[in-house]
Amino acid sequence: MRILTLCALMMSAFVAPGSFAQADGSIAAIRAEVNLINRNARSYRKVERSVEGISLEGTAATYFLSGKGLKKIVGKMYGETFRATAELFYSGEELIFAFQRLERYDTHVAADPPPKVVKVIETRVYYAGGTAIRVIEDKKTLTKASSDFRAAEEAMLDLSEKLKAALDPP
């Protein structure tokens, strides 16, 4: 029995590094795709829209299209106590990477004196097959089992769907 247990532990030690290497390979491929999209952004057709239903003080979105394909969305969201910028990158129609910079204010935007930024949260989410494979929040890589990982994954997917829907209203 001990031999079986030892063999199982040794096998898991050999399998786990491969899964990390596969994830790292996917991350490298996503980064390469994102860099290519950013380099070619000037050549893409740009469409701008005001988007309702995302933030109380308004959301402006810029869509970068190549042919009929969506490559990138930049969304600027404004609230009473925050502002955020999100950059969403696509391969085909699939979200592959989301970056968001959220700036929280010390008071609401109409306050006198004007509000100051008191906290900045940066979130990066890498996707493969519609599922997050890595989430980095404020330079910390979150574990897949954490509620913060799932919350970031779902929040970026939801934002992506809302912004994409505003590009082609029914």
C-alpha beads as a LAMMPS data file, in Angstrom:
LAMMPS data file: protein, C-alpha beads

170 atoms
169 bonds

1 atom types
1 bond types

-500.0 500.0 xlo xhi
-500.0 500.0 ylo yhi
-500.0 500.0 zlo zhi

Masses

1 110.0

Atoms # bond

1 1 1 0.000 0.000 0.000
2 1 1 2.844 2.397 0.820
3 1 1 4.389 1.756 -2.572
4 1 1 1.122 2.695 -4.315
5 1 1 0.830 5.869 -2.268
6 1 1 4.456 6.784 -2.998
7 1 1 3.930 6.128 -6.719
8 1 1 0.807 8.293 -6.732
9 1 1 2.668 11.159 -5.039
10 1 1 5.559 10.884 -7.490
11 1 1 3.152 10.855 -10.447
12 1 1 1.380 13.977 -9.179
13 1 1 4.734 15.702 -8.768
14 1 1 5.503 15.013 -12.412
15 1 1 2.026 15.946 -13.717
16 1 1 1.646 19.252 -11.854
17 1 1 4.704 20.972 -13.382
18 1 1 3.442 20.065 -16.853
19 1 1 0.090 21.701 -16.169
20 1 1 1.870 24.853 -14.985
21 1 1 4.054 24.797 -18.094
22 1 1 0.959 24.435 -20.251
23 1 1 -0.686 27.415 -18.512
24 1 1 2.514 29.440 -18.880
25 1 1 2.604 28.559 -22.584
26 1 1 -1.006 29.692 -22.955
27 1 1 -0.245 32.939 -21.101
28 1 1 2.731 33.599 -23.411
29 1 1 0.550 33.004 -26.484
30 1 1 -2.145 35.339 -25.127
31 1 1 0.433 38.046 -24.400
32 1 1 1.801 37.710 -27.938
33 1 1 -1.718 38.058 -29.379
34 1 1 -2.460 41.099 -27.177
35 1 1 0.818 42.743 -28.246
36 1 1 -0.032 42.108 -31.914
37 1 1 -3.505 43.613 -31.474
38 1 1 -2.039 46.704 -29.796
39 1 1 0.601 47.100 -32.529
40 1 1 -2.068 46.911 -35.238
41 1 1 -4.677 49.035 -33.417
42 1 1 -4.138 52.046 -35.702
43 1 1 -5.077 50.004 -38.745
44 1 1 -8.356 48.746 -37.250
45 1 1 -11.694 50.438 -37.833
46 1 1 -12.808 52.273 -34.676
47 1 1 -16.411 52.589 -33.540
48 1 1 -17.415 54.615 -30.486
49 1 1 -20.568 54.111 -28.441
50 1 1 -22.109 55.380 -25.251
51 1 1 -23.212 52.321 -23.271
52 1 1 -26.118 52.280 -20.832
53 1 1 -26.531 50.005 -17.835
54 1 1 -22.912 49.549 -16.757
55 1 1 -22.223 52.524 -14.490
56 1 1 -24.395 55.326 -13.114
57 1 1 -22.337 58.222 -14.434
58 1 1 -21.872 56.702 -17.874
59 1 1 -19.726 54.388 -19.939
60 1 1 -17.970 55.153 -23.207
61 1 1 -16.667 52.312 -25.348
62 1 1 -14.288 52.254 -28.289
63 1 1 -14.373 49.121 -30.436
64 1 1 -11.475 48.068 -32.655
65 1 1 -12.612 45.963 -35.614
66 1 1 -10.667 44.150 -38.299
67 1 1 -12.994 43.235 -41.155
68 1 1 -16.039 42.025 -39.267
69 1 1 -14.015 40.658 -36.364
70 1 1 -13.787 42.327 -32.980
71 1 1 -10.199 42.692 -31.772
72 1 1 -10.388 45.012 -28.780
73 1 1 -12.757 47.079 -26.661
74 1 1 -11.685 49.967 -24.456
75 1 1 -14.367 50.903 -21.955
76 1 1 -14.266 53.958 -19.719
77 1 1 -16.714 53.760 -16.841
78 1 1 -17.625 56.541 -14.450
79 1 1 -19.399 56.299 -11.120
80 1 1 -20.039 58.613 -8.200
81 1 1 -17.078 57.242 -6.248
82 1 1 -14.879 55.673 -8.942
83 1 1 -13.653 55.662 -12.496
84 1 1 -12.401 52.630 -14.349
85 1 1 -10.817 51.758 -17.650
86 1 1 -11.061 48.262 -19.078
87 1 1 -9.276 46.865 -22.106
88 1 1 -10.727 43.630 -23.474
89 1 1 -8.956 41.625 -26.182
90 1 1 -10.486 39.043 -28.502
91 1 1 -9.377 36.242 -30.758
92 1 1 -12.280 35.573 -33.073
93 1 1 -15.257 36.418 -30.882
94 1 1 -13.640 34.874 -27.803
95 1 1 -12.355 36.997 -24.923
96 1 1 -8.696 36.116 -24.331
97 1 1 -7.518 38.879 -21.981
98 1 1 -9.063 41.581 -19.812
99 1 1 -7.273 44.384 -18.002
100 1 1 -9.050 46.794 -15.691
101 1 1 -7.754 49.753 -13.725
102 1 1 -10.219 50.883 -11.066
103 1 1 -9.626 54.170 -9.229
104 1 1 -11.662 54.731 -6.071
105 1 1 -12.331 58.267 -4.813
106 1 1 -12.442 59.472 -1.223
107 1 1 -15.869 61.065 -1.843
108 1 1 -18.389 61.498 -4.671
109 1 1 -17.582 63.374 -7.878
110 1 1 -19.755 66.413 -7.096
111 1 1 -18.027 67.102 -3.767
112 1 1 -16.257 70.357 -3.050
113 1 1 -13.273 70.094 -2.956
114 1 1 -13.086 67.613 -5.837
115 1 1 -12.458 63.982 -4.912
116 1 1 -9.002 62.437 -4.659
117 1 1 -8.038 58.952 -5.791
118 1 1 -7.412 56.948 -2.626
119 1 1 -7.090 53.434 -4.034
120 1 1 -6.126 51.886 -7.373
121 1 1 -6.890 48.253 -8.170
122 1 1 -5.497 46.653 -11.324
123 1 1 -6.911 43.328 -12.472
124 1 1 -5.658 41.097 -15.291
125 1 1 -7.616 38.030 -16.395
126 1 1 -6.324 35.549 -18.985
127 1 1 -8.926 33.336 -20.721
128 1 1 -8.809 30.133 -22.732
129 1 1 -12.002 28.567 -24.049
130 1 1 -14.187 31.089 -22.220
131 1 1 -12.694 30.216 -18.825
132 1 1 -10.154 32.158 -16.791
133 1 1 -6.794 30.422 -16.563
134 1 1 -5.033 33.122 -14.539
135 1 1 -6.155 36.144 -12.538
136 1 1 -3.720 38.728 -11.249
137 1 1 -4.994 41.420 -8.907
138 1 1 -2.624 44.102 -7.696
139 1 1 0.385 41.997 -8.731
140 1 1 -0.860 38.949 -6.784
141 1 1 -1.766 35.800 -8.693
142 1 1 -5.037 34.486 -7.277
143 1 1 -5.684 30.784 -6.808
144 1 1 -8.408 29.220 -8.961
145 1 1 -10.224 28.016 -5.864
146 1 1 -10.579 31.521 -4.401
147 1 1 -13.821 33.474 -4.549
148 1 1 -11.841 36.526 -5.760
149 1 1 -10.632 34.513 -8.782
150 1 1 -14.184 33.541 -9.713
151 1 1 -15.522 37.043 -9.064
152 1 1 -12.909 38.629 -11.354
153 1 1 -13.513 35.991 -14.041
154 1 1 -17.268 36.563 -13.992
155 1 1 -17.055 40.363 -13.736
156 1 1 -14.870 40.645 -16.838
157 1 1 -17.025 38.172 -18.798
158 1 1 -20.147 40.145 -17.821
159 1 1 -18.526 43.447 -18.805
160 1 1 -17.433 41.934 -22.114
161 1 1 -20.962 40.723 -22.907
162 1 1 -22.538 44.091 -22.046
163 1 1 -20.011 46.031 -24.118
164 1 1 -20.285 43.635 -27.074
165 1 1 -24.093 43.898 -26.956
166 1 1 -23.861 47.691 -27.290
167 1 1 -21.848 47.360 -30.508
168 1 1 -24.734 45.732 -32.374
169 1 1 -27.975 46.700 -30.645
170 1 1 -31.003 44.518 -31.532

Bonds

1 1 1 2
2 1 2 3
3 1 3 4
4 1 4 5
5 1 5 6
6 1 6 7
7 1 7 8
8 1 8 9
9 1 9 10
10 1 10 11
11 1 11 12
12 1 12 13
13 1 13 14
14 1 14 15
15 1 15 16
16 1 16 17
17 1 17 18
18 1 18 19
19 1 19 20
20 1 20 21
21 1 21 22
22 1 22 23
23 1 23 24
24 1 24 25
25 1 25 26
26 1 26 27
27 1 27 28
28 1 28 29
29 1 29 30
30 1 30 31
31 1 31 32
32 1 32 33
33 1 33 34
34 1 34 35
35 1 35 36
36 1 36 37
37 1 37 38
38 1 38 39
39 1 39 40
40 1 40 41
41 1 41 42
42 1 42 43
43 1 43 44
44 1 44 45
45 1 45 46
46 1 46 47
47 1 47 48
48 1 48 49
49 1 49 50
50 1 50 51
51 1 51 52
52 1 52 53
53 1 53 54
54 1 54 55
55 1 55 56
56 1 56 57
57 1 57 58
58 1 58 59
59 1 59 60
60 1 60 61
61 1 61 62
62 1 62 63
63 1 63 64
64 1 64 65
65 1 65 66
66 1 66 67
67 1 67 68
68 1 68 69
69 1 69 70
70 1 70 71
71 1 71 72
72 1 72 73
73 1 73 74
74 1 74 75
75 1 75 76
76 1 76 77
77 1 77 78
78 1 78 79
79 1 79 80
80 1 80 81
81 1 81 82
82 1 82 83
83 1 83 84
84 1 84 85
85 1 85 86
86 1 86 87
87 1 87 88
88 1 88 89
89 1 89 90
90 1 90 91
91 1 91 92
92 1 92 93
93 1 93 94
94 1 94 95
95 1 95 96
96 1 96 97
97 1 97 98
98 1 98 99
99 1 99 100
100 1 100 101
101 1 101 102
102 1 102 103
103 1 103 104
104 1 104 105
105 1 105 106
106 1 106 107
107 1 107 108
108 1 108 109
109 1 109 110
110 1 110 111
111 1 111 112
112 1 112 113
113 1 113 114
114 1 114 115
115 1 115 116
116 1 116 117
117 1 117 118
118 1 118 119
119 1 119 120
120 1 120 121
121 1 121 122
122 1 122 123
123 1 123 124
124 1 124 125
125 1 125 126
126 1 126 127
127 1 127 128
128 1 128 129
129 1 129 130
130 1 130 131
131 1 131 132
132 1 132 133
133 1 133 134
134 1 134 135
135 1 135 136
136 1 136 137
137 1 137 138
138 1 138 139
139 1 139 140
140 1 140 141
141 1 141 142
142 1 142 143
143 1 143 144
144 1 144 145
145 1 145 146
146 1 146 147
147 1 147 148
148 1 148 149
149 1 149 150
150 1 150 151
151 1 151 152
152 1 152 153
153 1 153 154
154 1 154 155
155 1 155 156
156 1 156 157
157 1 157 158
158 1 158 159
159 1 159 160
160 1 160 161
161 1 161 162
162 1 162 163
163 1 163 164
164 1 164 165
165 1 165 166
166 1 166 167
167 1 167 168
168 1 168 169
169 1 169 170
